[in-house]
Amino acid sequence: MVADQSAEGMADVAALTDRWADWALQEEEGAVFMPEGGAAEVNGGGEGEEETWRVVGRFLTQKLVKLDFMRQVLDSVWQPYVLNGGPWAFENNTLVCREVMDRVNPVDVKLDMIDMWVQLHDMPKGYTSQAILEQAGNFLGSFVKHDDRFEGASWLTFHRIWVSIPVDRPLRRRMKLMKRDKTTTWVNFRYERLHKFCYFCGYMGHLHTFCLQAREAGIPLERYPYGPDMRAGGSRSAPRAVGDSWLMPVGGKPQV
């Protein structure tokens, strides 16, 4: 009888522990997730197993993310080029994600940079060399590559660079460029697929209506240093219908 009561007590403690763990996860500011499959798949399985995409990420938000609904939405739009097609977002909250390399624990992957295309506007003629584009990229964060598909075209009005941008500092609006004659000009930045960010402090992850700095400053919106013109224009492709499966099905194998 004593043994039975002890076993029941241990079961109650285990149940409470599981419930506490669920509550603790819900209190986190971001959501960290990766495709279904478990640690064995992330760290490399046995021979003969199918290769999968291994990604870990978090959302730049302080709100609770509806994980089931988020998975359905991203399942509909993600493609095999998921890491090159971003930045992605759910409910306008930017997703910071990175590939998990072999033999790397997902919790050790740093999620402090986001890769995105940035347009460089108002660059003077004769100052668009690879070296200058790299300097601009490193001014923004870390230069990765530039879009050279239309290089040399007379109608080209801006240049595009793929940059890893730190999420723990404000976005940069522009860069002062010094010419050979010692005069200076401003190169203005426009961010493609830029989601929620603050018009006052320039940080991604919240709006100016919820910014403590903006509230304390008490200045009108039209005097904020940032604005919607930070977003690059252009149309986007139509969204895919919910249900197109690119993520790994629960309990199944990835579709190819």
C-alpha positions as CSV (number, residue, x, y, z in Angstrom):
1,M,0.0,0.0,0.0
2,V,2.8,2.4,0.8
3,A,4.6,1.5,-2.4
4,D,1.4,2.2,-4.4
5,Q,1.0,5.6,-2.7
6,S,4.7,6.5,-3.4
7,A,4.3,5.6,-7.1
8,E,1.1,7.7,-7.3
9,G,3.0,10.6,-5.7
10,M,5.9,10.4,-8.2
11,A,3.4,10.3,-11.1
12,D,1.7,13.5,-9.7
13,V,5.1,15.2,-9.5
14,A,6.0,14.2,-13.0
15,A,2.7,15.5,-14.3
16,L,3.2,18.9,-12.5
17,T,6.7,19.1,-13.9
18,D,5.4,18.6,-17.5
19,R,2.7,21.3,-17.0
20,W,5.3,23.7,-15.5
21,A,7.5,23.2,-18.5
22,D,4.7,24.0,-20.9
23,W,3.9,27.2,-19.0
24,A,7.6,28.2,-19.0
25,L,7.8,27.8,-22.7
26,Q,4.7,30.0,-23.2
27,E,6.3,32.8,-21.2
28,E,9.3,33.0,-23.6
29,E,9.4,36.2,-25.7
30,G,10.3,34.3,-28.9
31,A,9.6,30.9,-30.4
32,V,12.3,28.5,-31.3
33,F,11.4,25.7,-33.6
34,M,12.8,23.3,-36.2
35,P,11.3,20.8,-38.5
36,E,9.8,17.7,-37.0
37,G,12.1,14.7,-36.5
38,G,13.9,15.1,-33.2
39,A,17.5,15.4,-32.1
40,A,18.7,12.2,-33.9
41,E,17.8,13.7,-37.2
42,V,19.3,17.1,-36.5
43,N,22.6,15.7,-35.4
44,G,22.8,13.2,-38.2
45,G,21.1,9.8,-38.3
46,G,22.3,6.4,-39.4
47,E,23.3,5.3,-42.9
48,G,20.6,5.2,-45.5
49,E,18.4,7.9,-44.0
50,E,17.0,10.6,-46.2
51,E,18.7,14.0,-46.0
52,T,16.4,16.8,-44.7
53,W,16.7,20.5,-44.3
54,R,17.6,21.4,-40.7
55,V,16.7,24.9,-39.6
56,V,16.3,26.5,-36.2
57,G,14.8,30.0,-35.7
58,R,13.1,32.5,-33.5
59,F,10.6,35.3,-34.1
60,L,11.3,38.9,-33.3
61,T,8.3,39.5,-31.1
62,Q,7.3,39.6,-27.5
63,K,3.9,38.1,-28.2
64,L,2.9,34.5,-28.0
65,V,3.2,32.7,-31.3
66,K,0.4,30.3,-32.3
67,L,2.8,27.5,-33.3
68,D,0.2,25.2,-35.0
69,F,-1.2,28.0,-37.2
70,M,2.3,29.3,-37.9
71,R,3.4,25.9,-39.1
72,Q,0.5,25.7,-41.5
73,V,1.2,29.1,-42.9
74,L,4.9,28.5,-43.4
75,D,4.2,25.0,-44.7
76,S,2.3,26.7,-47.5
77,V,5.0,29.2,-48.7
78,W,8.3,27.6,-47.9
79,Q,10.3,26.1,-50.7
80,P,13.6,24.2,-50.9
81,Y,15.3,27.6,-51.1
82,V,13.9,28.7,-47.8
83,L,17.1,30.2,-46.5
84,N,17.7,32.2,-49.7
85,G,14.1,33.4,-50.1
86,G,13.6,35.3,-46.9
87,P,13.3,37.1,-44.7
88,W,10.2,35.2,-43.6
89,A,7.6,36.3,-41.2
90,F,4.4,35.2,-39.4
91,E,1.8,37.8,-38.6
92,N,4.4,40.4,-39.7
93,N,6.9,39.1,-37.1
94,T,10.3,38.6,-38.6
95,L,11.7,35.1,-38.4
96,V,15.4,34.8,-37.8
97,C,16.6,31.4,-38.9
98,R,19.8,29.5,-39.6
99,E,20.8,26.1,-40.9
100,V,21.9,23.6,-38.3
101,M,25.1,22.1,-39.5
102,D,26.2,18.5,-38.8
103,R,27.2,17.7,-35.3
104,V,25.9,21.1,-34.0
105,N,23.4,21.3,-31.2
106,P,20.5,23.5,-32.3
107,V,20.6,25.5,-29.0
108,D,24.1,26.6,-29.8
109,V,23.2,28.2,-33.1
110,K,23.4,32.0,-32.8
111,L,20.2,33.7,-34.0
112,D,21.4,37.3,-33.9
113,M,21.6,38.0,-37.7
114,I,19.1,38.1,-40.5
115,D,19.9,37.8,-44.2
116,M,18.0,40.1,-46.6
117,W,18.3,42.0,-49.8
118,V,19.1,45.7,-49.4
119,Q,18.8,48.3,-52.2
120,L,21.4,51.0,-52.5
121,H,19.8,54.2,-53.9
122,D,21.4,57.4,-55.1
123,M,24.8,56.0,-55.7
124,P,26.9,58.3,-57.9
125,K,28.2,57.1,-61.2
126,G,31.6,55.6,-61.0
127,Y,31.2,54.5,-57.4
128,T,29.5,51.1,-57.9
129,S,32.5,48.8,-57.9
130,Q,32.6,45.5,-56.1
131,A,34.8,47.0,-53.4
132,I,32.3,49.9,-52.7
133,L,29.4,47.5,-52.6
134,E,31.2,45.3,-50.1
135,Q,32.0,48.3,-47.9
136,A,28.3,49.3,-48.0
137,G,27.3,45.7,-47.0
138,N,29.8,45.7,-44.1
139,F,28.5,49.1,-43.0
140,L,25.0,47.5,-42.8
141,G,26.3,44.2,-41.2
142,S,28.2,41.6,-43.1
143,F,28.3,41.6,-46.9
144,V,27.5,38.3,-48.6
145,K,27.0,39.0,-52.3
146,H,25.6,41.5,-54.8
147,D,23.0,41.1,-57.5
148,D,24.9,41.4,-60.8
149,R,22.1,40.3,-63.1
150,F,21.6,43.8,-64.6
151,E,25.1,45.1,-64.0
152,G,25.9,47.9,-66.5
153,A,22.3,48.5,-67.6
154,S,21.6,52.1,-68.4
155,W,18.2,52.0,-66.8
156,L,19.4,50.6,-63.5
157,T,18.5,53.0,-60.7
158,F,19.8,51.1,-57.6
159,H,22.0,48.2,-56.7
160,R,21.1,45.2,-54.6
161,I,23.3,43.5,-52.0
162,W,22.6,40.4,-49.8
163,V,23.6,41.3,-46.3
164,S,23.6,39.6,-42.9
165,I,22.1,42.3,-40.6
166,P,22.4,42.2,-36.8
167,V,19.0,42.3,-35.1
168,D,20.3,43.8,-31.8
169,R,20.9,47.2,-33.2
170,P,18.8,49.8,-35.2
171,L,18.5,49.5,-39.0
172,R,20.7,51.9,-40.9
173,R,18.9,54.5,-43.0
174,R,21.8,55.8,-45.1
175,M,25.6,55.9,-45.6
176,K,27.8,58.9,-46.3
177,L,30.0,58.3,-49.3
178,M,33.1,60.4,-49.8
179,K,34.1,61.0,-53.4
180,R,37.6,61.4,-54.8
181,D,37.2,65.2,-54.9
182,K,36.5,65.1,-51.1
183,T,32.9,65.9,-51.5
184,T,30.3,63.7,-49.9
185,T,26.9,62.3,-50.9
186,W,24.3,60.1,-49.2
187,V,23.5,56.6,-50.2
188,N,20.0,55.6,-49.1
189,F,19.0,52.1,-48.1
190,R,15.7,50.4,-48.9
191,Y,15.1,46.9,-47.3
192,E,13.3,44.2,-49.3
193,R,10.7,42.1,-47.4
194,L,11.1,44.3,-44.3
195,H,8.5,43.4,-41.8
196,K,7.6,44.9,-38.4
197,F,10.0,47.6,-37.2
198,C,9.9,50.7,-35.1
199,Y,9.7,54.1,-36.8
200,F,11.3,55.7,-33.8
201,C,14.2,53.5,-32.6
202,G,14.7,51.6,-35.8
203,Y,14.7,48.1,-34.2
204,M,13.0,45.2,-35.8
205,G,10.4,43.3,-33.7
206,H,8.0,46.0,-32.5
207,L,6.1,49.0,-33.7
208,H,6.5,52.6,-32.6
209,T,3.1,52.4,-30.9
210,F,4.6,50.0,-28.4
211,C,8.1,51.6,-28.1
212,L,9.0,53.0,-24.7
213,Q,11.6,55.3,-26.2
214,A,9.0,56.8,-28.5
215,R,6.5,57.3,-25.6
216,E,9.1,59.0,-23.5
217,A,10.3,61.3,-26.3
218,G,6.8,62.7,-26.8
219,I,7.5,64.0,-30.4
220,P,5.0,63.7,-33.2
221,L,5.1,60.8,-35.7
222,E,6.2,63.0,-38.6
223,R,9.4,63.8,-36.8
224,Y,10.4,60.2,-36.2
225,P,13.7,59.3,-37.9
226,Y,12.3,56.2,-39.6
227,G,9.3,55.6,-41.8
228,P,7.6,53.4,-44.4
229,D,10.0,54.6,-47.1
230,M,12.6,52.2,-45.5
231,R,10.7,49.4,-47.2
232,A,11.6,48.7,-50.9
233,G,8.6,49.0,-53.3
234,G,7.6,46.4,-55.8
235,S,4.9,43.7,-56.0
236,R,5.2,40.3,-54.4
237,S,4.1,37.0,-55.8
238,A,0.7,35.7,-54.9
239,P,0.6,33.6,-51.7
240,R,0.3,29.9,-52.0
241,A,-2.8,28.2,-50.7
242,V,-2.5,26.8,-47.2
243,G,-1.8,23.1,-47.3
244,D,1.1,22.8,-49.9
245,S,3.5,20.6,-47.9
246,W,7.2,21.5,-47.9
247,L,7.9,20.9,-44.2
248,M,8.4,17.4,-42.9
249,P,5.0,15.8,-42.1
250,V,4.5,14.8,-38.5
251,G,5.6,11.2,-38.2
252,G,6.5,10.9,-41.8
253,K,9.2,11.5,-44.4
254,P,9.9,14.8,-46.2
255,Q,8.3,15.2,-49.6
256,V,10.6,15.9,-52.6
